[in-house]
Amino acid sequence: MLECCVFDILFQNNIVNAGLLELTPIGFFLMLLGQAHVLAESFAETIRKKEETLLQLQASLERERKSELKFLKSQIRPHFIHNALNTILSISRKDVPRSQELLVEFSSYLRGCFDFKNLEDMIPIEKELEFIRSYLSLEQARFGDRLKVRYDIDDQSVRVPPLILQPLVENAVIHGIRPKPDGGNILVYVKRVGDAVKIGVMDDGDGIPPERIEKLIAGEESGRGVGIYNITRRLKKIYHISLCIQNRDTGGLDVSMKLPLNGGRYNAESNLG
């Protein structure tokens, strides 16, 4: 473009006489053509980089999903399986029909642990409750009268991610009831609240100090905190909400989540009620 302009200036001043037309328009056209080519190459390179980034992100998400799934399945406590089998074996010596019932429950429990491939798939709440009932039946066989369980279910229309409630039940048994010499009570509930459903677990154990609640949700404590943090992370990812953990006035904990029935999302603050 610069060369064409210089040539035209010389030509117009009769310094050169090549018998040619002015070259500036041609130079301008060639400059635009060159810029278009450069922009096209730059745009194509940007698209390629974005595609590569998207593929890397998809691969990363898939690795994260598999890692989370592997972690959840690893939480199937070996000592629980050991204790359950010992309990069934012990009962079989005195009550064969009862031991057979517990074997069915144990089979149902194991199926509930492994019968899913994606943590973001939604399952009917009945399936999660079936898994919980199997787990609690085995624990009641082990603890006897020390563990009393009630269910308050008035809405089964909601669909939930797998293993979203069972870890809370297990926490209630291990950390709420088991430390008490006389045992205690657990309530599993599913209650309709407007356009949402409140799902949770209550126990009458000793509860936890209020200052530990935030640490549990943030995953800063081991033991009970691992399961709670994992559930909170999944709830935030799927619904943009968090667990609600409250000490009960009568003792123990109430751990709940409020899920939308219409598939919408709530802010974390709206889940504190």
Accessible surface in RSA format (square Angstrom, percent):
REM  Atomic radii and reference values for relative SASA: ProtOr
REM  Chains: A
REM  Algorithm: Lee & Richards
REM  Probe-radius: 1.40
REM  Slices: 20
REM RES _ NUM      All-atoms   Total-Side   Main-Chain    Non-polar    All polar
REM                ABS   REL    ABS   REL    ABS   REL    ABS   REL    ABS   REL
RES MET A   1    82.39  42.7  46.55  30.8  35.84  85.3  46.55  39.6  35.84  47.5
RES LEU A   2   139.77  77.8 133.81  95.7   5.96  15.0 136.00  95.5   3.77  10.1
RES GLU A   3   146.32  84.0 138.43 104.7   7.89  18.8  55.82 108.0  90.49  73.9
RES CYS A   4    23.60  17.9  22.52  25.1   1.08   2.5   1.02   2.6  22.58  24.3
RES CYS A   5    38.92  29.4  37.56  41.9   1.37   3.2  14.80  37.5  24.12  26.0
RES VAL A   6    73.88  48.6  73.36  66.4   0.53   1.3  73.84  64.2   0.04   0.1
RES PHE A   7    44.15  22.1  42.17  26.1   1.98   5.1  43.89  26.6   0.26   0.7
RES ASP A   8     5.19   3.6   5.19   5.2   0.00   0.0   5.00  11.8   0.19   0.2
RES ILE A   9   102.59  58.4 102.18  76.1   0.41   1.0 102.55  73.8   0.04   0.1
RES LEU A  10    58.14  32.4  58.14  41.6   0.00   0.0  58.14  40.8   0.00   0.0
RES PHE A  11    54.06  27.0  50.21  31.1   3.85  10.0  50.21  30.4   3.85  11.0
RES GLN A  12   108.96  60.9  77.31  56.5  31.65  75.4  32.58  69.4  76.38  57.9
RES ASN A  13    91.70  63.2  70.28  67.9  21.42  51.6  15.01  36.1  76.69  74.1
RES ASN A  14   133.10  91.8 107.24 103.6  25.85  62.2  25.89  62.3 107.20 103.6
RES ILE A  15   116.36  66.2  85.90  64.0  30.46  73.4  90.92  65.5  25.44  69.0
RES VAL A  16    45.23  29.8  39.21  35.5   6.01  14.5  44.17  38.4   1.06   2.9
RES ASN A  17   136.48  94.1 100.50  97.1  35.99  86.7  27.89  67.1 108.59 105.0
RES ALA A  18    56.26  51.7  25.56  39.5  30.70  69.8  36.88  51.9  19.38  51.3
RES GLY A  19    68.95  85.0   0.00   N/A  68.95  85.0  36.60 100.4  32.35  72.5
RES LEU A  20    92.00  51.2  85.96  61.5   6.04  15.2  88.93  62.5   3.07   8.3
RES LEU A  21   156.57  87.2 150.28 107.5   6.29  15.8 152.26 106.9   4.31  11.6
RES GLU A  22    80.82  46.4  71.97  54.4   8.85  21.1  19.26  37.3  61.56  50.3
RES LEU A  23    48.67  27.1  48.67  34.8   0.00   0.0  48.67  34.2   0.00   0.0
RES THR A  24    40.77  29.0  40.77  41.3   0.00   0.0  35.28  47.4   5.49   8.3
RES PRO A  25    84.70  61.7  73.58  67.1  11.12  40.4  80.01  66.1   4.69  29.1
RES ILE A  26    93.86  53.4  91.14  67.9   2.72   6.6  93.85  67.6   0.02   0.0
RES GLY A  27     2.72   3.4   0.00   N/A   2.72   3.4   1.88   5.1   0.84   1.9
RES PHE A  28    96.15  48.1  96.15  59.6   0.00   0.0  96.15  58.3   0.00   0.0
RES PHE A  29   123.83  62.0 122.79  76.1   1.04   2.7 123.78  75.0   0.06   0.2
RES LEU A  30   100.88  56.2  92.77  66.4   8.11  20.4  93.18  65.4   7.70  20.7
RES MET A  31    69.52  36.0  58.11  38.5  11.41  27.2  46.99  40.0  22.52  29.8
RES LEU A  32    83.81  46.7  80.04  57.3   3.77   9.5  80.36  56.4   3.45   9.3
RES LEU A  33   102.91  57.3  98.65  70.6   4.26  10.7 101.73  71.4   1.19   3.2
RES GLY A  34    35.01  43.2   0.00   N/A  35.01  43.2  34.15  93.7   0.86   1.9
RES GLN A  35    92.45  51.7  89.66  65.5   2.79   6.6  29.93  63.7  62.52  47.4
RES ALA A  36    54.46  50.1  45.85  70.8   8.61  19.6  50.35  70.9   4.11  10.9
RES HIS A  37   114.98  62.8 108.88  75.7   6.09  15.6  70.11  72.3  44.87  52.2
RES VAL A  38    95.49  62.8  93.21  84.4   2.28   5.5  94.80  82.4   0.69   1.9
RES LEU A  39   123.14  68.6 120.48  86.2   2.66   6.7 120.75  84.8   2.39   6.4
RES ALA A  40    59.21  54.4  47.24  72.9  11.97  27.2  55.36  78.0   3.85  10.2
RES GLU A  41    93.97  53.9  91.55  69.3   2.42   5.8  29.69  57.4  64.27  52.5
RES SER A  42    59.96  50.7  51.02  68.1   8.94  20.6  24.69  52.6  35.28  49.4
RES PHE A  43   136.17  68.1 132.07  81.8   4.10  10.7 135.74  82.3   0.43   1.2
RES ALA A  44    36.92  34.0  32.27  49.8   4.66  10.6  36.34  51.2   0.58   1.5
RES GLU A  45    68.39  39.3  68.39  51.7   0.00   0.0  30.87  59.7  37.52  30.6
RES THR A  46    56.57  40.2  54.79  55.5   1.78   4.3  34.93  46.9  21.64  32.7
RES ILE A  47    65.58  37.3  65.58  48.9   0.00   0.0  65.58  47.2   0.00   0.0
RES ARG A  48   112.61  47.3 111.76  57.0   0.85   2.0  56.93  77.8  55.68  33.7
RES LYS A  49   121.00  59.0 119.30  73.2   1.69   4.0  65.88  59.3  55.11  58.7
RES LYS A  50   133.96  65.4 128.63  78.9   5.33  12.7  76.69  69.0  57.28  61.0
RES GLU A  51    97.05  55.7  94.83  71.7   2.22   5.3  34.99  67.7  62.06  50.7
RES GLU A  52   100.00  57.4  98.19  74.3   1.81   4.3  31.95  61.8  68.05  55.6
RES THR A  53    83.53  59.4  82.73  83.9   0.80   1.9  58.91  79.1  24.62  37.2
RES LEU A  54    95.60  53.2  93.15  66.6   2.45   6.2  95.37  67.0   0.23   0.6
RES LEU A  55   114.47  63.7 109.91  78.6   4.55  11.4 110.10  77.3   4.37  11.8
RES GLN A  56   122.55  68.5 115.92  84.7   6.63  15.8  44.20  94.1  78.35  59.4
RES LEU A  57    94.16  52.4  90.09  64.5   4.07  10.2  93.68  65.8   0.48   1.3
RES GLN A  58    93.74  52.4  87.98  64.3   5.76  13.7  32.77  69.7  60.97  46.2
RES ALA A  59    43.00  39.5  34.78  53.7   8.22  18.7  42.15  59.4   0.85   2.3
RES SER A  60    46.88  39.6  44.96  60.0   1.92   4.4  11.15  23.7  35.73  50.0
RES LEU A  61    86.50  48.2  83.55  59.8   2.95   7.4  83.78  58.8   2.72   7.3
RES GLU A  62    68.45  39.3  65.94  49.9   2.51   6.0  35.69  69.0  32.75  26.7
RES ARG A  63   153.70  64.5 148.14  75.5   5.57  13.3  74.48 101.8  79.23  48.0
RES GLU A  64    70.89  40.7  64.16  48.5   6.72  16.0  31.97  61.8  38.92  31.8
RES ARG A  65    51.17  21.5  50.57  25.8   0.60   1.4  21.17  28.9  30.01  18.2
RES LYS A  66   117.88  57.5 113.39  69.6   4.49  10.7  60.99  54.9  56.89  60.6
RES SER A  67    69.48  58.7  61.56  82.2   7.93  18.3  29.31  62.4  40.17  56.3
RES GLU A  68    14.31   8.2   9.69   7.3   4.62  11.0   5.51  10.7   8.80   7.2
RES LEU A  69    21.47  12.0  21.47  15.4   0.00   0.0  21.47  15.1   0.00   0.0
RES LYS A  70   159.69  77.9 153.21  94.0   6.48  15.4 100.53  90.5  59.16  63.0
RES PHE A  71    71.68  35.9  66.95  41.5   4.72  12.3  71.40  43.3   0.28   0.8
RES LEU A  72     9.39   5.2   6.49   4.6   2.90   7.3   6.49   4.6   2.90   7.8
RES LYS A  73    52.94  25.8  46.42  28.5   6.52  15.5  21.14  19.0  31.80  33.9
RES SER A  74    68.85  58.2  40.08  53.5  28.77  66.3  46.33  98.7  22.52  31.5
RES GLN A  75    70.05  39.2  62.58  45.7   7.47  17.8  26.77  57.0  43.28  32.8
RES ILE A  76    22.59  12.9  12.52   9.3  10.07  24.3  15.04  10.8   7.55  20.5
RES ARG A  77    67.54  28.4  65.75  33.5   1.79   4.3   8.41  11.5  59.12  35.8
RES PRO A  78   103.83  75.7  96.74  88.2   7.09  25.8  99.94  82.5   3.89  24.2
RES HIS A  79    83.37  45.6  77.70  54.0   5.67  14.5  60.95  62.8  22.42  26.1
RES PHE A  80     8.14   4.1   7.83   4.8   0.31   0.8   8.14   4.9   0.00   0.0
RES ILE A  81    48.46  27.6  48.46  36.1   0.00   0.0  48.46  34.9   0.00   0.0
RES HIS A  82   109.13  59.6 104.77  72.8   4.36  11.2  67.16  69.2  41.97  48.8
RES ASN A  83    33.24  22.9  30.71  29.7   2.53   6.1   4.06   9.8  29.18  28.2
RES ALA A  84     3.62   3.3   0.09   0.1   3.53   8.0   3.24   4.6   0.38   1.0
RES LEU A  85    83.16  46.3  79.04  56.5   4.12  10.4  79.32  55.7   3.83  10.3
RES ASN A  86    71.38  49.2  66.48  64.2   4.91  11.8  22.08  53.1  49.30  47.7
RES THR A  87    18.86  13.4  13.97  14.2   4.89  11.7  11.90  16.0   6.96  10.5
RES ILE A  88     9.70   5.5   9.70   7.2   0.00   0.0   9.70   7.0   0.00   0.0
RES LEU A  89    99.17  55.2  96.57  69.1   2.60   6.5  98.57  69.2   0.60   1.6
RES SER A  90    49.49  41.8  48.21  64.3   1.28   2.9  19.42  41.4  30.07  42.1
RES ILE A  91    31.71  18.0  31.50  23.5   0.21   0.5  31.71  22.8   0.00   0.0
RES SER A  92    34.98  29.6  27.61  36.8   7.37  17.0  20.30  43.2  14.68  20.6
RES ARG A  93   176.65  74.2 135.96  69.3  40.69  96.9  65.08  88.9 111.57  67.6
RES LYS A  94   177.40  86.5 137.19  84.2  40.21  95.7  89.64  80.7  87.77  93.5
RES ASP A  95    62.01  43.4  58.67  58.4   3.34   7.9  18.86  44.4  43.15  43.0
RES VAL A  96    81.77  53.8  79.63  72.1   2.14   5.2  79.63  69.2   2.14   5.8
RES PRO A  97    87.27  63.6  85.24  77.7   2.03   7.4  86.14  71.1   1.13   7.0
RES ARG A  98    79.09  33.2  77.42  39.5   1.67   4.0  26.44  36.1  52.64  31.9
RES SER A  99     4.69   4.0   4.69   6.3   0.00   0.0   0.54   1.2   4.15   5.8
RES GLN A 100   103.62  57.9 101.64  74.3   1.97   4.7  31.87  67.8  71.74  54.4
RES GLU A 101    96.08  55.2  90.93  68.8   5.15  12.3  38.77  75.0  57.31  46.8
RES LEU A 102     0.05   0.0   0.05   0.0   0.00   0.0   0.05   0.0   0.00   0.0
RES LEU A 103    87.15  48.5  82.78  59.2   4.37  11.0  83.10  58.4   4.05  10.9
RES VAL A 104   104.39  68.7 100.35  90.8   4.04   9.7 103.31  89.8   1.08   2.9
RES GLU A 105    51.15  29.4  51.10  38.7   0.05   0.1   3.93   7.6  47.23  38.6
RES PHE A 106    17.94   9.0  17.94  11.1   0.00   0.0  17.94  10.9   0.00   0.0
RES SER A 107    60.01  50.7  54.23  72.4   5.78  13.3  28.11  59.9  31.90  44.7
RES SER A 108    13.56  11.5  11.43  15.3   2.12   4.9   9.40  20.0   4.16   5.8
RES TYR A 109     4.28   2.0   4.28   2.4   0.00   0.0   0.00   0.0   4.28   5.3
RES LEU A 110    56.20  31.3  54.95  39.3   1.25   3.1  55.42  38.9   0.78   2.1
RES ARG A 111   121.88  51.2 112.74  57.5   9.15  21.8  57.62  78.7  64.26  38.9
RES GLY A 112    19.68  24.3   0.00   N/A  19.68  24.3  12.86  35.3   6.81  15.3
RES CYS A 113     2.36   1.8   2.24   2.5   0.11   0.3   0.15   0.4   2.21   2.4
RES PHE A 114   109.73  54.9  96.22  59.6  13.52  35.2  96.32  58.4  13.41  38.4
RES ASP A 115    71.91  50.4  57.72  57.5  14.19  33.5  11.35  26.7  60.56  60.4
RES PHE A 116    21.96  11.0  10.75   6.7  11.21  29.2  20.32  12.3   1.63   4.7
RES LYS A 117   174.95  85.4 170.21 104.4   4.74  11.3 113.18 101.9  61.77  65.8
RES ASN A 118    44.16  30.5  44.15  42.7   0.01   0.0   6.62  15.9  37.54  36.3
RES LEU A 119     4.99   2.8   4.85   3.5   0.14   0.4   4.85   3.4   0.14   0.4
RES GLU A 120    80.01  45.9  67.64  51.2  12.38  29.5  19.80  38.3  60.21  49.2
RES ASP A 121    72.83  51.0  68.40  68.1   4.44  10.5  21.60  50.8  51.24  51.1
RES MET A 122    62.24  32.2  47.90  31.7  14.34  34.1  47.21  40.1  15.03  19.9
RES ILE A 123    23.48  13.4  23.37  17.4   0.12   0.3  23.48  16.9   0.00   0.0
RES PRO A 124    49.55  36.1  49.26  44.9   0.29   1.1  49.55  40.9   0.00   0.0
RES ILE A 125     0.00   0.0   0.00   0.0   0.00   0.0   0.00   0.0   0.00   0.0
RES GLU A 126    78.24  44.9  75.00  56.7   3.24   7.7  35.99  69.6  42.25  34.5
RES LYS A 127    85.60  41.8  80.87  49.6   4.73  11.3  52.76  47.5  32.84  35.0
RES GLU A 128     3.27   1.9   2.54   1.9   0.73   1.7   0.73   1.4   2.54   2.1
RES LEU A 129     0.69   0.4   0.69   0.5   0.00   0.0   0.69   0.5   0.00   0.0
RES GLU A 130    82.73  47.5  80.99  61.3   1.74   4.1  33.83  65.4  48.90  39.9
RES PHE A 131     9.00   4.5   7.58   4.7   1.42   3.7   8.83   5.4   0.17   0.5
RES ILE A 132     0.00   0.0   0.00   0.0   0.00   0.0   0.00   0.0   0.00   0.0
RES ARG A 133    94.62  39.7  93.97  47.9   0.65   1.6  43.18  59.0  51.44  31.2
RES SER A 134     2.17   1.8   2.17   2.9   0.00   0.0   0.00   0.0   2.17   3.0
RES TYR A 135     1.45   0.7   1.45   0.8   0.00   0.0   0.29   0.2   1.16   1.4
RES LEU A 136     1.06   0.6   1.06   0.8   0.00   0.0   1.06   0.7   0.00   0.0
RES SER A 137    25.55  21.6  24.23  32.3   1.33   3.1   4.76  10.1  20.80  29.1
RES LEU A 138     3.63   2.0   1.80   1.3   1.83   4.6   1.87   1.3   1.76   4.7
RES GLU A 139     6.47   3.7   6.47   4.9   0.00   0.0   0.00   0.0   6.47   5.3
RES GLN A 140    62.10  34.7  57.47  42.0   4.63  11.0  12.17  25.9  49.94  37.9
RES ALA A 141    23.30  21.4   0.12   0.2  23.18  52.7   8.16  11.5  15.13  40.1
RES ARG A 142    87.15  36.6  59.16  30.2  27.99  66.6  17.43  23.8  69.71  42.2
RES PHE A 143    27.83  13.9  15.91   9.9  11.92  31.0  19.72  12.0   8.11  23.2
RES GLY A 144    38.99  48.1   0.00   N/A  38.99  48.1  34.88  95.7   4.12   9.2
RES ASP A 145   126.87  88.9 115.76 115.2  11.11  26.3  35.54  83.6  91.33  91.1
RES ARG A 146    77.62  32.6  76.52  39.0   1.10   2.6  45.51  62.2  32.11  19.5
RES LEU A 147     3.73   2.1   0.54   0.4   3.20   8.0   0.54   0.4   3.20   8.6
RES LYS A 148   110.74  54.0 108.19  66.4   2.55   6.1  85.23  76.7  25.51  27.2
RES VAL A 149    27.87  18.3   2.91   2.6  24.96  60.1   2.98   2.6  24.89  67.5
RES ARG A 150   151.39  63.6 147.51  75.2   3.88   9.2  66.23  90.5  85.15  51.6
RES TYR A 151    74.80  34.9  44.34  25.2  30.47  79.3  40.77  30.6  34.03  41.9
RES ASP A 152    53.39  37.4  50.32  50.1   3.07   7.3  10.66  25.1  42.73  42.6
RES ILE A 153    40.62  23.1   8.82   6.6  31.80  76.6   8.82   6.4  31.80  86.3
RES ASP A 154    82.74  58.0  45.54  45.3  37.20  88.0  39.56  93.1  43.18  43.1
RES ASP A 155    15.69  11.0   9.56   9.5   6.13  14.5   7.78  18.3   7.91   7.9
RES GLN A 156    87.10  48.7  71.66  52.4  15.44  36.8  21.40  45.5  65.70  49.8
RES SER A 157    83.04  70.2  48.90  65.3  34.14  78.6  54.92 116.9  28.12  39.4
RES VAL A 158     7.59   5.0   3.86   3.5   3.73   9.0   6.97   6.1   0.62   1.7
RES ARG A 159   128.34  53.9 118.44  60.4   9.90  23.6  51.43  70.3  76.90  46.6
RES VAL A 160     0.00   0.0   0.00   0.0   0.00   0.0   0.00   0.0   0.00   0.0
RES PRO A 161     0.06   0.0   0.06   0.1   0.00   0.0   0.06   0.0   0.00   0.0
RES PRO A 162     3.55   2.6   3.55   3.2   0.00   0.0   3.55   2.9   0.00   0.0
RES LEU A 163    12.12   6.7  11.57   8.3   0.55   1.4  11.57   8.1   0.55   1.5
RES ILE A 164     0.28   0.2   0.28   0.2   0.00   0.0   0.28   0.2   0.00   0.0
RES LEU A 165     0.00   0.0   0.00   0.0   0.00   0.0   0.00   0.0   0.00   0.0
RES GLN A 166     9.75   5.5   9.75   7.1   0.00   0.0   0.06   0.1   9.68   7.3
RES PRO A 167    22.65  16.5  19.78  18.0   2.88  10.5  21.66  17.9   0.99   6.2
RES LEU A 168     6.06   3.4   2.30   1.6   3.75   9.4   2.70   1.9   3.36   9.0
RES VAL A 169     0.00   0.0   0.00   0.0   0.00   0.0   0.00   0.0   0.00   0.0
RES GLU A 170    15.33   8.8  15.33  11.6   0.00   0.0   2.88   5.6  12.44  10.2
RES ASN A 171    10.64   7.3  10.64  10.3   0.00   0.0   5.05  12.2   5.59   5.4
RES ALA A 172     4.29   3.9   2.55   3.9   1.73   3.9   3.99   5.6   0.29   0.8
RES VAL A 173     1.34   0.9   1.34   1.2   0.00   0.0   1.34   1.2   0.00   0.0
RES ILE A 174    19.68  11.2  16.55  12.3   3.14   7.6  16.55  11.9   3.14   8.5
RES HIS A 175    65.91  36.0  47.94  33.3  17.97  46.0  28.59  29.5  37.32  43.4
RES GLY A 176     3.89   4.8   0.00   N/A   3.89   4.8   2.54   7.0   1.35   3.0
RES ILE A 177     5.26   3.0   5.26   3.9   0.00   0.0   5.26   3.8   0.00   0.0
RES ARG A 178    91.83  38.6  81.95  41.8   9.88  23.5  25.31  34.6  66.52  40.3
RES PRO A 179    83.99  61.2  48.95  44.6  35.03 127.4  60.94  50.3  23.04 143.2
RES LYS A 180    51.58  25.2  50.00  30.7   1.58   3.8  30.51  27.5  21.07  22.4
RES PRO A 181   120.52  87.8  94.80  86.4  25.72  93.5 105.69  87.3  14.83  92.2
RES ASP A 182   127.77  89.5 108.55 108.0  19.22  45.4  35.15  82.7  92.62  92.4
RES GLY A 183     3.55   4.4   0.00   N/A   3.55   4.4   0.01   0.0   3.54   7.9
RES GLY A 184     9.18  11.3   0.00   N/A   9.18  11.3   8.32  22.8   0.86   1.9
RES ASN A 185    68.48  47.2  67.17  64.9   1.32   3.2  22.88  55.1  45.60  44.1
RES ILE A 186     2.00   1.1   0.00   0.0   2.00   4.8   0.92   0.7   1.07   2.9
RES LEU A 187    26.32  14.7  25.29  18.1   1.03   2.6  25.29  17.8   1.03   2.8
RES VAL A 188     0.00   0.0   0.00   0.0   0.00   0.0   0.00   0.0   0.00   0.0
RES TYR A 189    10.01   4.7  10.01   5.7   0.00   0.0   9.63   7.2   0.38   0.5
RES VAL A 190     0.00   0.0   0.00   0.0   0.00   0.0   0.00   0.0   0.00   0.0
RES LYS A 191    69.95  34.1  69.95  42.9   0.00   0.0  43.89  39.5  26.07  27.8
RES ARG A 192   128.99  54.2 107.16  54.6  21.83  52.0  32.32  44.2  96.67  58.6
RES VAL A 193    63.77  42.0  56.63  51.3   7.13  17.2  60.33  52.4   3.43   9.3
RES GLY A 194    61.85  76.3   0.00   N/A  61.85  76.3  45.51 124.9  16.34  36.6
RES ASP A 195    88.04  61.7  81.30  80.9   6.74  15.9  37.05  87.2  50.99  50.9
RES ALA A 196     1.51   1.4   1.51   2.3   0.00   0.0   1.51   2.1   0.00   0.0
RES VAL A 197     0.00   0.0   0.00   0.0   0.00   0.0   0.00   0.0   0.00   0.0
RES LYS A 198    42.77  20.9  42.77  26.2   0.00   0.0  13.67  12.3  29.10  31.0
RES ILE A 199     0.01   0.0   0.01   0.0   0.00   0.0   0.01   0.0   0.00   0.0
RES GLY A 200     0.00   0.0   0.00   N/A   0.00   0.0   0.00   0.0   0.00   0.0
RES VAL A 201     4.03   2.7   2.16   2.0   1.88   4.5   2.16   1.9   1.88   5.1
RES MET A 202    45.94  23.8  45.55  30.1   0.39   0.9  40.29  34.3   5.65   7.5
RES ASP A 203     6.95   4.9   6.20   6.2   0.75   1.8   0.75   1.8   6.20   6.2
RES ASP A 204    36.80  25.8  31.63  31.5   5.17  12.2  16.98  40.0  19.81  19.8
RES GLY A 205     4.89   6.0   0.00   N/A   4.89   6.0   0.03   0.1   4.86  10.9
RES ASP A 206   127.82  89.5  92.75  92.3  35.07  82.9  36.57  86.1  91.26  91.0
RES GLY A 207    22.13  27.3   0.00   N/A  22.13  27.3   3.14   8.6  18.99  42.5
RES ILE A 208    12.28   7.0   5.52   4.1   6.75  16.3   8.33   6.0   3.94  10.7
RES PRO A 209    59.47  43.3  52.59  47.9   6.88  25.0  58.55  48.3   0.93   5.8
RES PRO A 210    98.08  71.5  89.58  81.7   8.50  30.9  89.88  74.2   8.20  50.9
RES GLU A 211   121.88  70.0 103.17  78.1  18.71  44.5  67.12 129.8  54.76  44.7
RES ARG A 212    77.34  32.5  77.34  39.4   0.00   0.0  26.70  36.5  50.63  30.7
RES ILE A 213    29.39  16.7  29.39  21.9   0.00   0.0  29.39  21.2   0.00   0.0
RES GLU A 214   138.87  79.7 133.91 101.3   4.97  11.8  49.50  95.7  89.37  73.0
RES LYS A 215   100.55  49.1  99.59  61.1   0.96   2.3  44.21  39.8  56.34  60.0
RES LEU A 216     0.06   0.0   0.06   0.0   0.00   0.0   0.06   0.0   0.00   0.0
RES ILE A 217    36.26  20.6  33.96  25.3   2.30   5.5  33.96  24.5   2.30   6.2
RES ALA A 218    53.73  49.4  30.21  46.6  23.53  53.5  38.32  54.0  15.41  40.8
RES GLY A 219    32.93  40.6   0.00   N/A  32.93  40.6   2.51   6.9  30.42  68.1
RES GLU A 220   121.32  69.7  84.67  64.1  36.65  87.3  40.22  77.8  81.10  66.2
RES GLU A 221    40.40  23.2  31.76  24.0   8.64  20.6  23.86  46.1  16.54  13.5
RES SER A 222    97.00  82.0  79.07 105.5  17.93  41.3  44.01  93.7  52.99  74.2
RES GLY A 223    42.85  52.8   0.00   N/A  42.85  52.8  33.02  90.6   9.83  22.0
RES ARG A 224    20.71   8.7  18.85   9.6   1.86   4.4   3.60   4.9  17.11  10.4
RES GLY A 225     0.00   0.0   0.00   N/A   0.00   0.0   0.00   0.0   0.00   0.0
RES VAL A 226    53.44  35.2  49.77  45.1   3.68   8.9  52.82  45.9   0.63   1.7
RES GLY A 227    20.33  25.1   0.00   N/A  20.33  25.1  17.95  49.2   2.39   5.3
RES ILE A 228     1.56   0.9   1.56   1.2   0.00   0.0   1.56   1.1   0.00   0.0
RES TYR A 229    88.47  41.3  88.47  50.3   0.00   0.0  53.48  40.2  34.99  43.1
RES ASN A 230     4.72   3.3   4.46   4.3   0.26   0.6   3.13   7.5   1.59   1.5
RES ILE A 231     0.43   0.2   0.43   0.3   0.00   0.0   0.43   0.3   0.00   0.0
RES THR A 232     2.55   1.8   2.55   2.6   0.00   0.0   2.55   3.4   0.00   0.0
RES ARG A 233    84.01  35.3  79.73  40.6   4.28  10.2  40.51  55.4  43.50  26.4
RES ARG A 234     5.78   2.4   4.50   2.3   1.28   3.1   5.63   7.7   0.16   0.1
RES LEU A 235     0.06   0.0   0.00   0.0   0.06   0.1   0.06   0.0   0.00   0.0
RES LYS A 236   103.35  50.4  99.26  60.9   4.09   9.7  51.82  46.6  51.53  54.9
RES LYS A 237    90.87  44.3  69.84  42.9  21.03  50.1  70.68  63.6  20.20  21.5
RES ILE A 238    27.73  15.8  19.24  14.3   8.49  20.5  22.65  16.3   5.08  13.8
RES TYR A 239    13.25   6.2  13.25   7.5   0.00   0.0  10.37   7.8   2.89   3.6
RES HIS A 240    95.91  52.4  87.66  60.9   8.25  21.1  54.07  55.7  41.84  48.7
RES ILE A 241     0.06   0.0   0.00   0.0   0.06   0.1   0.06   0.0   0.00   0.0
RES SER A 242    12.76  10.8  12.38  16.5   0.38   0.9  10.39  22.1   2.37   3.3
RES LEU A 243     2.22   1.2   0.00   0.0   2.22   5.6   0.00   0.0   2.22   6.0
RES CYS A 244     7.13   5.4   5.70   6.4   1.42   3.3   1.68   4.2   5.45   5.9
RES ILE A 245    12.86   7.3   0.03   0.0  12.83  30.9   0.03   0.0  12.83  34.8
RES GLN A 246    85.47  47.8  82.55  60.3   2.92   6.9  25.05  53.3  60.41  45.8
RES ASN A 247    58.15  40.1  35.80  34.6  22.34  53.8  28.22  67.9  29.93  28.9
RES ARG A 248    78.72  33.1  62.66  31.9  16.06  38.2  16.24  22.2  62.49  37.9
RES ASP A 249   156.98 110.0 113.43 112.9  43.56 103.0  39.28  92.4 117.71 117.4
RES THR A 250   118.42  84.2  81.79  82.9  36.63  87.3  87.77 117.9  30.64  46.3
RES GLY A 251    26.29  32.4   0.00   N/A  26.29  32.4  25.72  70.6   0.58   1.3
RES GLY A 252     1.71   2.1   0.00   N/A   1.71   2.1   0.00   0.0   1.71   3.8
RES LEU A 253     2.08   1.2   2.01   1.4   0.07   0.2   2.01   1.4   0.07   0.2
RES ASP A 254    15.37  10.8  14.61  14.5   0.76   1.8   3.24   7.6  12.13  12.1
RES VAL A 255    11.97   7.9  11.97  10.8   0.00   0.0  11.97  10.4   0.00   0.0
RES SER A 256     3.56   3.0   3.56   4.7   0.00   0.0   0.00   0.0   3.56   5.0
RES MET A 257     0.86   0.4   0.00   0.0   0.86   2.1   0.86   0.7   0.00   0.0
RES LYS A 258    33.50  16.3  32.90  20.2   0.60   1.4   9.35   8.4  24.15  25.7
RES LEU A 259     0.44   0.2   0.44   0.3   0.00   0.0   0.44   0.3   0.00   0.0
RES PRO A 260     7.56   5.5   1.21   1.1   6.35  23.1   1.21   1.0   6.35  39.4
RES LEU A 261    53.46  29.8  21.96  15.7  31.50  79.2  22.74  16.0  30.73  82.7
RES ASN A 262   118.25  81.5  78.64  76.0  39.60  95.4  45.37 109.2  72.88  70.4
RES GLY A 263    64.60  79.7   0.00   N/A  64.60  79.7  34.18  93.8  30.42  68.1
RES GLY A 264    29.30  36.1   0.00   N/A  29.30  36.1  28.94  79.4   0.35   0.8
RES ARG A 265   143.53  60.3 108.52  55.3  35.02  83.4  33.20  45.4 110.33  66.9
RES TYR A 266    47.45  22.2  41.91  23.8   5.54  14.4  45.77  34.4   1.68   2.1
RES ASN A 267   110.59  76.3 104.76 101.2   5.84  14.1  11.60  27.9  98.99  95.7
RES ALA A 268    40.94  37.6  36.77  56.7   4.17   9.5  36.91  52.0   4.03  10.7
RES GLU A 269   130.12  74.7 118.20  89.4  11.92  28.4  64.07 123.9  66.05  53.9
RES SER A 270    48.95  41.4  29.99  40.0  18.96  43.7  42.26  90.0   6.69   9.4
RES ASN A 271     2.69   1.9   0.48   0.5   2.21   5.3   0.97   2.3   1.71   1.7
RES LEU A 272   103.91  57.9  94.93  67.9   8.98  22.6  95.12  66.8   8.79  23.7
RES GLY A 273    57.52  70.9   0.00   N/A  57.52  70.9  53.49 146.8   4.04   9.0
END  Absolute sums over single chains surface
CHAIN  1 A    15591.8      13279.2       2312.6       9275.4       6316.4
END  Absolute sums over all chains
TOTAL         15591.8      13279.2       2312.6       9275.4       6316.4
